[in-house]
Amino acid sequence: MAAEGVLFERAQSNSSYTNESIAALFSGRFPSAQAWGAGWQARPDPEAPTLAERFQAAGYATGMFSNTPQLNFPAFWRGFDETECYAEWGHSGLGPRLVDRALRFYRDHRTGKSFVYLHFLDPHSPYDPPDDFYRKFADPPLPRDQWMRLWEDVRPHVPALVETGFGPGDPRFADLVARYDAEIAFEDSNLGRLFAGMRRFGVLDRTLVVITADHGEEFLDHGYVEHAWRVYWESVHVPLIIHAPRALRPARLPDRVSLVDLTPTLLSFAEISYAAEDFDGTALFRKEQQRWVFMPHGKPIIAENLMQSRNLVRMVQDGDYAYLAAQKWLSVAECSEAAGKEREIRKDLATGKRPLTDIWGPVVHEELYN
């Protein structure tokens, strides 16, 4: 699909946290630009139509199928005729079930216009891939009872683990990365099965396909792990492939783009009218003589992580520079401490025992990268 489509080498999400990131994708607006866009309760703005609602209004059959509990809320379902969420925290390997559900939708709607959003939770902690995929990446494979659990064994103990050698070159660290890579490969195989089924139903050749992600993942790149804690490049750099061979020439593009660009881009492809001022993103393609041509917007790319129990930080990427500015900043040791007490911290914030931090308040930490 990448070889036949347009692959963006420097695409990024607008948050490293799922709710904020998908709210931005569904609305074309940054997390902080929405009434419910920021933090743990991030949702698409209830006052603005979502991408699905715009397609639904244009006569498309719409479906949303996922296995991530973070999206199992009515605010994310707006505009979808059919929804199904297989939501169990810490349960990996549900990709085949999602593919089966999506293919039933395509089978039922093969003669009309359809818009489908399919969200796979893997690759995601707890990094629990099927054994045959795990063995392709693990050298040597470890018994499951020796696997380190990201949330319980790693995240709350990073400084202590690093003191014992945890990191590149350490078998425990290598196994964690191998399991993450194996989950990527497993989900890639599920996508292959999805596209084979769409081709079998005769819909793939007339469907514009977008492959992307809501965030990346850190593996001690900046001293900590996982995502939804900071917005370094590793945790917001995502794949982005747009596949429509009849309309797009294959290309690999180095331009910076982000998920807020997808709503105006997809509406443009579908020739659904919209007001450009409704979005923080910009349509990435313009139609010229029956072909769609990439139009770089050159705007700075913004990512935000606005979770009160963690860091409150933004990154602005402009050209070769990345600037990070935080209203609240936790060291690696403080991230680990917060990870071990997160439920307590969130309760204290909700009840007023801990003060909230102004997401537009003074900057207390900043970093600049070339």
Secondary structure as UniProt FT lines:
FT   TURN            2..4
FT   STRAND          6..12
FT   HELIX           18..27
FT   HELIX           31..33
FT   TURN            35..36
FT   TURN            40..41
FT   TURN            46..47
FT   HELIX           51..57
FT   TURN            58..59
FT   STRAND          61..66
FT   HELIX           69..71
FT   HELIX           74..77
FT   TURN            78..79
FT   STRAND          82..85
FT   TURN            89..90
FT   HELIX           95..108
FT   TURN            109..111
FT   STRAND          114..119
FT   TURN            125..126
FT   HELIX           131..137
FT   HELIX           144..146
FT   HELIX           150..154
FT   HELIX           155..157
FT   HELIX           158..163
FT   TURN            164..165
FT   TURN            168..169
FT   HELIX           171..200
FT   TURN            201..202
FT   HELIX           204..206
FT   STRAND          209..212
FT   STRAND          218..219
FT   TURN            221..222
FT   STRAND          225..226
FT   HELIX           233..236
FT   STRAND          240..243
FT   TURN            245..247
FT   STRAND          251..258
FT   HELIX           259..261
FT   HELIX           262..269
FT   TURN            270..271
FT   HELIX           276..278
FT   STRAND          285..288
FT   TURN            289..290
FT   STRAND          291..294
FT   STRAND          301..306
FT   TURN            308..309
FT   STRAND          312..318
FT   TURN            319..320
FT   STRAND          321..328
FT   HELIX           332..340
FT   HELIX           342..351
FT   TURN            359..360
FT   STRAND          365..369
//
